[in-house]
């Protein structure tokens, strides 16, 4: 509550909500998943927080002895790039 008996300055601060995008690797093959914008580098870092509404492209790279077979979860499917909008906490699975 602000009492208005003289000139008063009020500041309101807002921040974008952030949600976690998590990548899970499954199958008996091997590979990595990277993201654009940067953040996910799954080999080692398989989760990242992004501002709400961020469109993230995930790219799978199979090792020489393996084959990437596709995506599931987070609105992704097929074996091409996974493009998902981070509007809630999401988990995407990459099958190698």
Secondary structure as UniProt FT lines:
FT   STRAND          18..26
FT   STRAND          31..36
FT   STRAND          41..42
FT   TURN            43..44
FT   STRAND          47..51
FT   TURN            52..53
FT   STRAND          54..62
FT   TURN            64..65
FT   STRAND          70..72
FT   TURN            74..75
FT   STRAND          82..86
FT   STRAND          90..95
//
